Amino acid sequence: MRTTPHLRFRRRRPTAGIAIALLASLAVATVTAPAANAVEPSPEPTVQPAAPTTEPTTPPATGTPAPEAPASKSPAPEAPTSTGDDVTETPEPATLQAAAAGPLVVNGGFESGTEGWQFGAGTGIATNNPKSGTRLAFVNAGAANTLSQRVTVAQTGTYTGEAWVASQRTGGVFGLRTVGGEVLASVPLPQQTAYRLYTLAPVGLDAGDVVEVFFTGGTGWTNLDDVALPLDTRSLFGFDLSGQQGPAKIDQTAKTVTLQVPFETDVSALTGAAGIPRGATISPDPAAVQNYTQPVAFTVTEASGTETEWTVTVTEEAETVTIASSSQELVDAVNWAKWRARLHVQTGKSGPVNVNGGTPGPKIVDYLPSYWAGYAHRTAFYSRDFVHQAAGGHLLGLEAENKSMLKAFAGTANQSRKWYPLWALNFDGSPYTIDYKSDTNFVREVPAVFELVQEADDQYRWTGDADYLNDPVLWQYYTKAVTDFVALHDTQIPNGVAEGTGRGIFQGAASYNERSDHAVIEAGDGLASQYRGYVAYADLAEAKGDTATAEAFRAKAEELQQFFTEDWGITRDAWEFVRGRGPSNEPYAGFGRENSVFFALKEILDPDDKRTWDYIDYLDRMYKEDRPPNIEATTYVPDALFNYGHDEQAWAWMKDIISKLHLPHEVRTQGVNGDYPELSYTLVSQTVEGLAGVRPNAPEHAVSVRSHLPSEIGWLDLDHIQVGDHDFGVRHDGTSKTVVNHNSGSQPLTVTVEFPGGWTKLKVDGKPMKPTYTHVNGQAVSVVTVTVPVGGSITVAPSGGDNKLDDTIVTHPGDFTLLSPTADATGVDADGAELTWNASPKATSYRVTVARDAAMTDLVAELTTKHTRAIVDELEPGHTYFWEVAAINDRTGQRLVVPAGEWRFRTMPAAVPPAPSAVNAYRNGDVVGVTWTTSTRALTATLYRAPAGTEDFTVLATDLTGTSYLDREASGGTYRYRLTSSNELGEGPGTNAEEQPAPADGPVAHLSDRPWVSASSGWRTVLKDLAVSGNPLRINGTTYAKGLGTHANSEIVYDLEPADAKFHAVVGIDDAQRTSPNASVVFQVIADGEVVFDSGLMRAQPYSPPKVIDLDVLGVQRLVLKVTDAGNTNNSDHADWADAKVVRLPGS
């Protein structure tokens, strides 16, 4: 038996991920059909095939009857829908034949039950979801669960296994192996709950060989149908050339192969490999050097003597940036990205509009100069995607497309839409109706408004095109975005920051993060984008000659940056920042994905502040810990890290993205990750702008370059970078040498070369030159500027000497700690509180602050000292104070507030505390809740209990620091309670309270305003004050401002407080799925492990009206809100806990 010797491969080993795209046409241990969604990116179709929903749709095969009638058994597996013209598809049916003695696989459709198959544990036959016919096989989760069939080969030849598979999760495997267990061909099964055809690599087998077709379980269920192992009669399975871009296009009818290689590839001397049948030969040998300047004829001679002539034609990509590097992984990735990105271009095409993966309508229109920017199953480009792709677009020669798309967006902003541009446009520039319903009901997100302004400035710097200054539509848009738009959307928290509504994306979202757990009014990415919009508008105004406007908006940008620095810091000068604010200006902290990364992406962070350096590391760590499920969201991370010189981490993220290009995208109808347009465009731009550090200034005929190469990339050589009418190349050898070539242009090019560090000298073409020194986002940089004539080049390298300039982190005051009074100290002398702390490295003085509040706004004392000790006197007895110290480097002005934050202490009181006030005791069954208010002079409270009508008080609880207590052992009768307060001087007088029934009303606390213990959702994430779709909570026509939006199967866990007395909510299926025949859920409330509410089955069709929940929860410690899928899959199960809240005891 032989497995793959019929495949003649002689080439270097491609890098993981990209190798899959390059070798797809060779069908070596990969899925050859793009429908498999696990292998290679494919070009967009002119007309998209029908697409499944992005939510779970396919149930596991358990033998339960399906809700729909199964189709009749087809005579043969259906061919997959074509997804484009440029990728090899599954072999045509005529080329796959049964072996002479009949099909090798017996009962491949499982219509005869278990006949022919070996069913292991966790496998079986079911009828609920067949691909065709009435039956299917299933494999439950677990790698030990296997299903196989042993077959004997009747005819020598090449065989290609295929099967239709639906898989709930990743981890499963479909393959072919010997009886001894050697795997001959296999393919991993991705998460793909709709059936897809998977095809194995061709395998050469001899008559009499015995092999096994096998399936192993993954991390979820796997459904199987129509399994076959036909004889493959193709004479050529694949063809590959070293360095080619994308897979070969193989025409099995015309017997032609077409491949593309990068611009300026020497096609006169290429080597390759061919995939041919078992026992066949090919002449001439493609592994030998061949001249492909003209089509080359190859003859495949099969074992039977049959000869087939194939013609291989090599084309060269259009002129664009080229790459060479010591990192073959990077070279392969960029060459793939250039090929893939160009497939997204729609310029000069015609096609349908408003397609969302389904069958398009009959209307065909002419498309604008444009490219895909957004989901590849939608005929639209999106503003958010476009601005992130535009730099890559320019580098690929798509200047006309960039300007066309930017003008199209700018033209959609008007007064009726309150100067929001539309979120998505069809390729003809018309509104994409999936995201636009009316001028008051369309998707809009604040950051995009300002990103479009910034992108215009960026494109002006790349191209020098005066249209970006003079076009009236564009200029009106810039101006309205930074003036009227801000004024119209700064009403809830008037502070100069543009706001969203907090009511979902169709009413205006503050953030790009559509999966946040809070409905923010102001968001970090919106604020940061607004800052960059101001900077861009100032740059454009200056280029236009309007100096006054430029100065005004630079000042506005500086004011906004200062506001961010001071107002959005969680603790003064702490490295973490507020990521968003709610309608009452309440800050939301923690990691917020886009909310957080845009601070670094837009460079609003203070570059000289230590917390900025700490924050960049925090972003890197948090994106690993809380990775977005949609890979395109991670493409911001390398850009952000490169901005602040964290080059090793930035490259690590680029490699991570490259390694995942072949994996299925989160949205299954999108295809694989590499099919998402943002991936290919940003790989190009991150190589040029990130790794090579290219910064254009076409209007000034200038460019700057700086190596950001990580240690594992020895050198990088890029050529044909276009800046205005200049064509230039740059080569970096690590960070030790840079060469710039000026290939062409209308005049000399001013080239600025930067090197990290403060070098005493730089050599320019071997001659020493004194550099200038500057800081770029906190990093010390040595700079030299040279004029390079057309056709000329320069070589620049550092030359000896110690650094004359340090990174600002080196001069920043170092970490230090407070010493005394210790945190929460009591009994401190009010007439002379001594404060001490450790010394801070690089600090020359300290600023000490004492305040009455933790926010350090109600100040009591401020003083500056050069020592690590200070005395504060004349404090009030028996009061709590907060104190902090800021270390200052007086030479640089850098300061660091003590990283651990403020501490508090309490001064010695003058007397014991007075009796507590508002003491009440409320009974509910066998528990009594006691609430009270204590004096500020009190430290703790003691609760006593006595039988009603007596003074026989005994101690119930001591050292209480809150304002409520739950007596869980009150079943013995009616009681009265006494509460006293104590401080450093002893216990004060008490206040008595007689037991009374718990009232029906009290203060309210919505659960969405509290942190949960945990929360899980069967689709996306649980949202606070929004439905799981991101839209407002809406049940049966009623919109709710507060509540929790989730999706079956879901569990939300809260720990209740002692004074929480009642739980209230309105539950039902969200109106987003009101008409869905699939939506069906069951709501449950579980109190301390006991189900206390069960809604029963609730459906969208026929409609189940919402149900109101009112439960007594006094004494409950853990409350669980659960939603199940009613046992019939969780497709469309959008579930709302509207107005979910607890009613608290009065006085709590």
N, C-alpha and C positions, 0 to 999 in steps of 0.2 A: 504494500500500500504506500502511496505517496500523497502528500497533502498539498504542498504549495510549490514543488520544484517547477511546475509549469509556468510559474510567474518569474520572469527574468528581471530581477531588480539589482541594479548596481548604482547606488547613489548614497550620498550622506544621509544620516538619520535626521529627519526634520524634527523641529521642536514639538513638544506636546501641545495639543490643542490646534495649532496652526497646521500641524502635520496632517490632521484629519481632513482639513479642507483641501490640502495639496494632493493627498493620495486618494481622495474619494473616488476618482474615476478608475483607480486600480482595483477597487473592491477587495482590499486586503484586510480581513478581519474587521471590516466596518460595514455599516448599513449603507447600501448603495442608493436606496430610495430616499429622496428628501422628505417624503411623507413620514419617515421614521422619527423625524424631529430630534435625532440624537447625534447627528454627525456633522453635516456641513451646512453653511449658510447657502441660501438659494436666492436668486433674483426675484423681485416682486413680479407678480403676474399683471397683465393688463386688466384681466377680469379675475377677481378673487373667488376662490372656492368657498362653499358654505363652511362656516366656522362654528365650533362648539362654544358655549359660554365659558367665561373665565372662572366660573365657580364649579365646584364638583358636580358632575352630571351622571357618572356611571357607577352603579352599585357593585359591590363585590358579588361574585357568583356564589350564592349560598343555596341555590335550589329553589328560592322563593319565586313565585310567579311574577313575571315582569308586568309593569303597568301598561305596556303596549304590546300588541300582537307581534310575534316574530315574523320576519320575512321568510319567504319560501327559500329552500336551499337552491343556490345557484350552481350551475354545472362546474364552474371554475372560479377561483378567487378573482375578484374584480381588480382591475388595474388601478393604481393610485391616480388621483387627480394631478395633472401636470401643474407645477408651480413655476414654470418659466422655460425659456428657450436655451439657457446657457449652462445647464447642469445635466450630466448624464442621468437618465431616469432608469427605473427598473427595466430590465430587458423586455423587449416586446414579446407578447405571448407566443409568437411563432418560434422564438429562439429557445424557449424552455419546453422540453418535451419529456414525456414519461419514458422511463427505461423500456427496453424492448419487451420485457416480460410484464409490463404494467407499472403502475405507480409504486415507488419504493415504500412510501408511507401508507400504511393501511389505515382506513378510517380517520383520515386527517381532519374531517369536519365533525367527528365525534357523534355522528348520527346513529352509529351502531353501539353507542354506549362506551364501554371500556375496551372493546375488542382491539387487540393489537398493542395496547399501551400498558406500561407498568406504572401503576399509581402508588406513590409513596404516601407517607403520613402528610396530612394537611392538603390533600388534593382530591379531586372528584369531578363528577359530571353535574351540570346544572342546566336549567332551561330559561333562566330569567333574563339573560342578556346576550344572546348569540350574535355573532357577526352575520351569519346567514343560516338558513335552516332553522332547526328547533333546539339544537343542543350546543353546548360549549364545554370546555374543561376549565377548571380553575385551580390555582395554586395559592394557598394562603401564605401569609407573611412568615418568613423564616428561611434562611439559606439551606436548612436541612430538608425542607420540603421539596421533593423532586417529582417530575413526571417525565417519562422517557419511552422511546420505542426503538427496539433493535431491528435493523433492516439489513438484508443481504443484497449486495450489488450484483445485478445480472449482466451488466454491460460495462466494459471499460470506458471511462470518459470523465468529464468534468461535471460536477453536480453543485447546484446552488440552492441551499435551503431557504425556505421562506415561511412566514407565519403571520397571521393577523393577531395582534396583541393589544390589550388594554391593561394598563398598570396603574394602580392607585399611588404608589410611591416608587422611589428608585431602589436599586439594589438587585433586581432580578436579572437573570441571564437566559438567553436563548442561544443554543449552540449545537455543534456536531462534534462527536468524540469517538475515539476507538473504544473497543470493549475493555481495553486496559485502562481507560480513563484519560488518555492523552487528548487534549482539546485540539481539534483541527481547525475550527472556526467558531467564533462566538461574537455576540454583540450584547452590551449591557442595555437593560431596559430602563428608559427614563420614566419619570412621572408623566403619564399620558393616559387619561381616563377614557378618551375616545379611541376606538380601534384604529391602529395604524399598521401598515404592512412593513415588516422587517425582513431584510434579505441578508443572508450570510455571504461571506467571501466564497468565490468558487473554490472547490476542493477536487483534486484529481483522485479518482478511485479506480481500482482494478476489479474486474469481474471476480466475484467470490469474496470480496472484502466485506466484513461485517462491521457496521458502525451504528452509533446511537444518536438519534435526535433527542435533545434533552432541554428541559426548562427547570430552573431553580427559583425558589421564592425570593422576593425582595423584602422591603420593610412594610409593604402593604399587600393587598390582594392583587392577583394577576389573572386575567381572563384570556383564554386562548381559543382560536378557531382557525379552520382551513390551513392546516399545516401540510407542507409538501416538500419533497426533495427531488425536483425534476432534473433531467439531464440538460445541461447548458450547452446549446449548439452554437453559441457565438464563437467566431474565430478570433476576436480581440475583446478582452475584458476591460482593458484600460491602457492608457499611455501617459507617461510622465516625463518631463524634462527638468533638469536641475534648475532651480530658481524660478520656475513658472509661477504665474499668479492665478490662483483659483484652479478648479478642476478643468480637465479637458472636456471639450464638447465632442462627443462621439456620435456620429450618425451611422447607425447599424445598417440602414438601407443604402445610403450613398457610399458607404465604406470610407468615410473621411473622418479625420481628427483635426480639430482646431485648438490651438493653445495660445495663451498670451504670456509674454515675458515683459519685465520692466523696461522702461524707457532707457535707451542707450545700452541695452544688453548686446553683447557680441554674439549674434545668432549664427555666425559662421563656424562656431566650434562649440557645440552643445552635446552633452551626453544625456542619456535617458534610460528608461526602462519600459517594458511592455508586459502586459498581462495576457498570456496566451494559453490555449487549452493544454491539457495533459498530453505529453508526448509530441507536441508541436514545436516547430522551429520558426524563427523569423529572420529575414534577410533584407537589407543589411542589419547587423546587430545594433540596436539602438543604444547599447551600452558603450559602443565605440563612438569616437568624436565624429559628428556629422555636421554638414553645412546646411543650415535651414534658411538661407537667404531666399531660396525658392522652395516650393512644396517638394517633399521627399516621399518617394514611393517605397513601401515596405511590402514584402510578400510573406504571408503566414502559410506554412505548409503543415497541415495536420497529419496525425499518425496514419490516417487513411490514405494520404497522398493528395487530398484536396487542397488546392491553392487558392488563396484569396488575397487580392492586392488592396492595400490601404494607402491613402494619401494623407500625409501629415503636413499641416500648414501652421507656421508660427507667425503670430502677429505681435507687434510691439505696441505697448500702451502709448497713449498720447503724451506729449511732452509734459513733464511734471517733476516734482522734487524726487531725487533719487537718493538711495542709501547704500552705504557699505559700512561694516562695523566688525569689530572683534567678536561681537555677540551675534551669532547666527540666529538665535531666538528672536532678537529685535529685528533683524533684517527680514526674516520670514514674516513676522507679524506686520511690519509696515508694508511690505509688498502685498501681502494679503489684504490689508486694510485699504490700500489704494484701489485695488481691483474691486473689492466689495463696495466701497463707497461710490464708485462710478456707476455701479449697477442701480443705485438709487436715483440717478439723475432722470428727470422727466422732461427736460427741455426738448421741444420739437415733437412731442408725442401727443396723441389724442386718447381719450378714454372716458370712463364713467366718473361720476362724482357721488359723494355721500355714501360710499361703500364702507361697510363695517364688517367685512368678512363674509357677508352673505352674497346672494346673487344680485348683481347690479341691475339697475333699471336700463331701459333702452337708450337713454340720452347719452350721446357721446359729444365731448367738447374738446377744444384745443387747449392744451396746457401752457401755463406760463413757463418762462425759464425758472426752473425750480428743482428741488430734490426732496426725497423722502426725509422727513424729520418727525419721527413719531412711529407708532405701530405700523408694521409693514402690511397688516391686513386692513388698513384704513387708507383711503385715497386722500390723504391730507398731510399738511406740514403744520407743526405746532410751534408756537413762539418760544416756549421753554427749550425745546430740543434744538430749534434753529440757531439760537444765540450761542449754544454750546458747540454746535457743529460748524459754525461759519468760518472760524479760523482754519480748520481742516479743509473746508470747502475752498477757501482762497488758495491754499497750498496745492490743491488739485486743479487749479485753473478755473474755478467756478465763480469768478467775480461777477459775471452777469446774473447768475442765479442768486447770489447773495443780495445784490442790490434790488433785484426784482422782488424777492421775498420780503425784504425789509420794507420796501415801499408798499407792498400789498398789506402788510400789517399796519403800517402807519396810516394808511388810507381808511382803515376801519374804525379808527378812534374819532369820536365826535361828541358833541355836547349831549345828545340823547343817551349815549352810553357812558356819560360822565367821564369821558376821555380815556376809558379803557379801550385798548385794542382787542379785537377778537382773539380768542385762544387758539383756534385752529381754522385753517382755510383749505378748501379743495385746491387741487393743482391748477385750476383756472382762476384762482383768487376769490372765488365765491365763498360765503360762509359755509362751514362744514356743519350740517344740521344736527349731527349727533351731539355737538357741544354748543349749538346756538339755537334757541327757540324764539327769542324776541329780544328787543333792546333792553329789557329788564330781567330777562331769564336766559343767561348764557354763562358759560364757564369763564371765569376770570380770576387771576391770581396776581397779587400786588407786585411780586418781584419782577415779573415779565415786563411790566410797564417801563421800569428803569433799565432793565437789561437790554432792551431794544435800543435805548439811547446810548448806552455804553458800547453796544455792538456797532452802531453807526460810527462812533469815534474810532473803534478798533479797525474797522474796514477802511476808514479814511487814512489811518496810519499805514495800513498794508498797501493801499492802492494809490493814494494821492488823488483820487477821483473827486473833483470839485463838486460833483452832483450831491455829495453828502453834506455840503455846505449850502448849496444854492437851490436845491430842489424845494419848491414851496410846500409840498406835502410833507416831506421829511422835516423841514425846519419847523413847521407848525406843530408837528407831533412832538419834537424834542421840547419845544417851549411849553406846550400844554402839559406834558408829562411832569415837568419839574415845577410848574406853577399851579395852574387850575386843578390838575388832578390831585395834588397834595392838599390844596385848600378844601376841595369837595370831600375828601376822605380822611379828614382829621377832626372828627366831630365828637367821638365818644371819649377819647382821652386827648384833649387838645394840647399837643406838645410838639407839633411840627413833623410827626412821623405818620406816613400814610397808613391807613388802617384797612382791614377787611371787615366783614360784617359779623363773622362768627356763625353764620347761618349756612355754611356749605359753599361748594365751589360754584354753583349756579347763581349765588347771590354775591359772590366776591370773597375769596379766601385771602387771608393775610400771608399765607405761606405756600411754598411748593410742597410741603410735607402734608400730603392728603391722608396720612395714616397716624397723625398725632392723636394722643389721648386727651387733648384739650382743644376747645374751639377758641383759638387765640384771636385777639383783635389786632394786636401788633406782633410781628414775628421777626426773629433775628435775620432771616434771609431777606425779608422785605426791607428792613432798616438798612442792612448792609448794601443791598442793591440800590436803594435810594441814595446812599452816600456816593456810590460809584457813578450813579446817574448824574449827580451834581458835578462831580469831577469831570465827567465826559462832556457835559454841556459847557462847562467853563473852557475846556480845551477847544471845543468846536467854535465857541464864540470868539476865542482869541484868534483861531485860524481864520475866522471870518473878518477879523479886524475890529471886533467890538470889545475893546479892552475893559470898559466899565462893567459890562455884563460878566465877562470872564472873572474879574476880581470879586464881584458880588457873589458869584456861585462858588468860587473857591472858598470864600469866607463862610458860606452856608455849609459847605462840605466839612470845613474844620469845626464849625459849631456842632454839626450833627455827630462828628466823630468824638468830640469832647463830651457831648450828651451821652453817647453810648458808653464811653469810658467811665463816666461818673455814675450814670443812672442804671446801667445794665450789668454792673458788677454785683454778684451775689453778696460778697463781703468786700469791703473796701480793699481793692488791689488783690483779691483772690483770683486764681487763674481760671476759675469757671465763671461763666457769664449767664445772665438771664437769657433764656431762649425765646420767650414770648410773654405777652401780658394779656390777661383776661379783661372783660368789659368793665370791671371795677378797678382796673390798673393793677390787679394782683399779679405778681411775678410768677412765672413757671420756670423752675430750674431743671438741671439735669441735661442729659443728651437729647437732642432733638433732630438728628440727621441733618436735613437741609437747613433747619433753623440754626444749627451749630456750625456746620462746615462753611457756610457762606461768610462768616466773620473772617476766616482766613482767605477764602476765595476772592473776596472783594477788598481785602487788605485794609479793613477798618480797625484792626487791632493796633494798639500802640507798639511799634516795633522795638522801642527801647525799654519796655516793661518786662520784667522777669515772668510775669504771669502769662505773657504771650508765648514764650518758649515752652512753658509748662502746658499751656493750652493746646499747642500743636501736637505734643506727645499724647495728650488726652484724646484728641480727635482720632489719631492713629489707633489708639487702643480701643476706643469706643466703637469705631466702625468695624472692628474685628469682633467685639463682644455683642454688638447689636446690629449686625449686618443687614442692610435692606434686602428684601427678597428679590427686588428688581435690580438686575446688575447695572443698569444704566445710572442708577443713583450713586453707585460707587465711582463713576468716572469723574466726579468732582474731586475726589480725594487726592489723586496725584497732582492736579493743578494747585490745590491748596498747599500741599506739602512743598512743592517746588517753589512756591512764592516765598517761603520762609527758609529756603536752603536745606530742608530736610530731605536731601536727595536720595539717601539710601532707602528711606521709607517710601518715597514717591515711586522709585523704581520697583520696589517690592510690590506695590499696589498695581503697577502696570503689568508686572509678570502675573500677578494673581488674576487680573482681568483676562489676559491672554490665555491663561490656562483653562478658563471657563467658557471660551467662545463657542465650543462645540456642544455645551450642555443645553438642555431644553430651557427656554425662557420661562419665566414665571407665568406669563400669559401664553397658553399653549398654542393659540392660533397665530401667535407671532413667529413661531418657529424656534430656532435655537438662539442663544444669546448673541452670536455673531450676526444674526439677521437684523438685530435692532440697530438702526442707522447710527445712533450716537456712538456706538462702540468703535466702528471703523473710522469715523471722522475724528474722534478725539485721540485715537492712537496715533494718527498722523500729526495732529497739532501738538500733542504732548511730547512727541519726539523732537519736533522743531523748536517749539516755544519752551518746553520743559527741559529735556536733556541737553539740547544745544543752546538754550537760553537766548534765542533770537528775539529781539525787540525791534520792530520796524518803525521808521519815521519817513515814509515815502515823500511827504510834502517837502521835507528838508534834504532829500536825497541822502539819507543817513540810516544806519542800522547799528545796533549794539549786539554783542554776543558774549556769553559767559558759560563756561562748561559747568554742567550739573551732573556729570557722569559719576555713577556710583563706582565703588571699587572693583566690581566684577566686569565692568565694561572698560576695556583698555583704550579703545579709540572709537570714534564715530565720525563718519565722513558723509555730509549731506551736500548735494549739489542741485543747482537749478531752483533755488529759492527765489521767488519773485517778490520784490518790494518796489512798487511803482513800476517804472520801466527798466528797473535794474534786475539782472539775473546774476546771482552770486552763489558761492559755495562756502561752506565752513567745515573745517576738520578740527576736532579736539582730540588731543592725546592725553587722556586723563584730565587732570587740572594743571598740567605742566607745560603744555604748548598748544597754541591755537594758530591755524592757518586760514586766511580768508582770501578767496579768489573772486575777482570782479569780472565775470564772464562778458557781460554786455550792459549797456545803458547809455543814456543820452549825455551824461557828464560824469565826472569823478564821483565816487561814493565815499561818504564820510563814515568811517568804521571805528566804533568804540569797542575795545576789547577789555573785558573785566576778568580779574583773577581773584578768587577768594583769598583773604588775608591782606596784611599790610606790608607788601614787599618794598624793599628799599630801591630796587631797580627792576625795570622790565627791559628785555632786549627786543628791539624791533628790527627784524632782518639782521640780527647779529650785533646791532649797535645799542649800547646802553641808553636808556631813556628814563628820566625820573617820572614816576607815575603821580597822579593825584589820588587822594584817599577819600572814601566816602563810606557811608553805611547804607546798605540795601536791606530793608526790613530787618535791621538789627545786626546784619552780618557785615564784617569789615571787608572792603573790596578795594583792590588796587586797579586803577583805570588809566588807559592810554588811548588817545584818539588820533587816528591817522587818516589822511586822504589817499584813497586808492584809485588810480586811473583805470579807465576801461581797459580790460585785458591784463591788468596788473594783479599782484598778490602781495600779502604781507604775512610774515611769520612772527609771532609774539610769544615770549616765554619769560617767566620769572627768572631773576638772576640774583641769587645770594642775599645775605643780610637777614637780620632779625625783623620780625613784623613790627611795623611802626604804628599799627592800628589794631585794636582788639575788637572782637565782637562785643556788642553792648551787654551781652549776658555776663561777660568777664568783669565789667565795671559796675554791674548792678549789685546793690546790697544783697548779701546772702541771707539764707534762712536763719531765724533765731526764734527763741521762745520766751514767753513771760515766765517769771519765777514766783513772785509773791506780791500781793496776797494770792494764794492759790485759787483755782477756779471754784466758785461758789463758797468762798470763805465767809465765815460769819464772825461777829464780834470785833470787827476792825475799828481802830480808834478814829472817831469822827474828827478829832482835832488835829490829827497828824498821821494820815494814812501813808505808809511807806510803800512805794511801788518799785519793784526791781525786775530786771530782765537780763538775758544773756546778750553778749555783744554780737553784732551782725558784721560779718566780713565785708569790707569795702565801705562801711558806713562811717561818716565823719560826725554826724549828729543824729539826734532822735527827737521826734515830736510826740509828746504824750498827750492823750485826750481822755477826759473823764466825762461821762454823760449819764443821764437818767434812763435812757432807752437803748436797746440793743442796736438800733439803727444808727446810733451815735449822732443824733440830730439835736437832742435837747441837752446842749453842752453845759457842763458845770465848771470845767477847768481845761485850759490848754497851756502847755509850756514846752519850750525847746531846751535841750541840754546836750552836752557832749559826753555825759556820763551815762551809766546804766542804772541810775537810781534817781528817784524824784519823790518829793514829799508834797502831798495835797492836804490842805487843812480847811477848816470851816465847812465840813460836810454836815448834813443833818443826821441826827441819831436815828437808828432804826430804819434806815432806808437802804434800798438796793441800788448800786451804781455799777456802770459798765466802764471798762477801761481798755485801751489799746495803745500800742506804740508803733510809729512808723520810722523805720531806719532810712537815713538819707545820705546819699553821696553828694556833698555840696558842690563838687567839681563838675559832675555831669548833670545834676538835678534829678537823677533817678532816685526813686523811693520805693520802699517795700513795707507795707503794713504787715504786722506779724502774721505769718501764714495761717496759724491755727485760729485766727480771729480773736474777737474781743473776749475778755473774761469778765466775770461779775463778782462783786463782793458785797457784803452787807455790814453796815456800821452797827456798833453796839447801841441798842435802844436805851432810852431813858427810863422806861417802865415796862411792865408786862402788858401784853396786848389787851384791848377791850373785848367785850363779849362779841361773838360772831352775830351777824344780822341775817335776816331772811332765811332762817332755818325752817325747813319743811320736811315732813315725812309722808310719803305716798305709798299706799299698799296696792299691789296687784297680785292677787292669789297668795302664794306663800312667800313672796319677797316684798321688801319695803325699800324704796329708794329715798335716800336722805340728801337734800341739797342745801347749800349755804353760801354765804359771802363772808370772807374774813377781812380783817384789817391788814393794811400794808405792813404793820408792825409785827405781824405774826409770821412764824416760821412753819409750824406744823399745827395740826388739829387732833383732838382726841374725842372719840365718839363713845357715849355711854348709852345704855338701854335699861329700861325698867318696865315692869308690868304697868299697864294703864292704871291711873289713880294712885300710884305709890311713888315713893322716893327711893325705892330700892335699886338704885342705878349700879350697874356693873360695867366694867370696861369692855367695849365691843371691838374697837380698833384704835390703834395709836399711830403717831407719826404720819398722819394723812397730809398730803400736800396739794390735793386737788380741791374741787368744790362739790364733789358728790361721792356717795358711797352706797353700795347695794348690800343690804342685809339679806343674805340668802337663807338664813336659818330663822325666819320669822313666822314659821307655821304654828308656833305654840300658842298664839293668841294675839290680843291687841296690846301694843306697846307704846311707850312714850320714849323720846330720845333727848339727850342733852349733849351739846357740842361746846367744847372749850378750845381756845387757841393758846399756843405757847411760843415763847421766844427764848433768847439767851438768858433772860432774867427769871424765867419760870412760867407757870401756867396762870392764865387769866380767868376771869369769871366766865360762866357758861350761859347758854341760851337753850331753853327747852322747846320741844315741838311735839304736838300730839299727832298720832297717826291719823291719816285721812285717806279716802279713796283716791286713786290716781285720776287726774282730770283727763277729759277727752282731748283737750288742746294743750299746746305748749310751743316753745320755740322749735323751729324746723331746721334740719340740716340735710341738704341733698347729698346723696351718696356720690354724685359726680364731683362734689367739692372735697371729698375725702380720699385719702390714698387707700387703695385696696391691698389686700394681702397677695392676691394673685388674680389673673384674669386670662382666660383663653377663649378663642373664637375659632369656629370651623372654617372661616374664610376671612382673610385680612386680620384686623385686630379690633378688640373692643374699643369703642370710642365714647368719650364723655361728651354729653350734650349734642351728639350727632348720631345719625343712623350709621350703620356699618358701611354704607355706601359713601359716606362723607357728606350727605345731604341732611337737612333738618329732620329731626324725629317727627314722624307724621303717621298717625293711626286713624283710619276711618275719617279722613278729612280734617282732623284736628292736629295742629302743630304744637309741639311741646318744646319749650326753651331748655328744660332740664331733663336729664335722664341718661340712660346707657343704651347704646346701640351695639348689637352683636349679631352673631350668625351661628345657627346650630352646627355642630354641637359645641356648647359653650358652658363655662363655669366661672362665676365671678365671686370671689370670697372677700368678705369684710369681717373685721373684728369690731364688735359694737362696744360702745362706752357704757359705764354703769347707769347713766341717766337717759339712755335711749329707751323709750317706752313703747312706741308703736312704729310699724313699718307700713308704708303706703306706696303703691305703684299702680300704673295702668299698663297692662301688657297686651300685646297683639302683634300681628305681622305688619311690618312697615309698609306704608302705601307704595313704596317703590316696587313691591312685588304683589300688589293688590290683585292684579289680573293673571298672575302666574298659576298655571294648573299644578305646579310642582310644590309650591310653598306649603309646608305643613310642619307644625312644631308643637311641643308640649313645654309649658313653663312650670317650674317647680321652685318652691322656697324651702330651704332646709335650715332648721334652727338647731344648733348643737347636735347635728347628726340625725334629726327627726324631720321627715317631710311634713310640713305644716300647711302647704298649699300645693295643689296640683290642678292645673288649668284644664286637663283633658286635652284631647286633640283639637287644635285650632288650625283652620285652613284658610287659604286665600280664595280658593274656588272649590265648592261653594263657600261663601265668605262667613267666617266666624267673627262676630263683633268683639271688640276689646273687652277685657275683664278687669275689674277693679279689685286690688288686693288691699285689705286692711287687717293687720295682724298685731296682737300684743307681743312685744318682744322684750319687755322689761325682765332682766335676768338672763337673757340670751347672750352668750359670749361670742359665738361665731355664726354668722349669717351667710348662707351660700345661695346665690341666684343661679339656677341651672336651666338650660334650654336644651332639649333633645330633638332629634330629627324625626320623631314619631315612628322610627323603624323603617322608613322608606326612602332613605338617602337624604342628604342635606342640600340638595339642589334648590336654590332660590330662597332658603330659609332665613330671611332677614327678620330678626326678632328685636323688639323694642321693650325696654323697661322704662316707660315714660314716667316722668315726674317721680322717680324713685327717691324716697326720702324717709328719714326717721323723725318722729315727733318726740321731743325731749321733755323731761320733767320741768315744770316751771322753776325758774331760778338757777338752772344749770347753764 
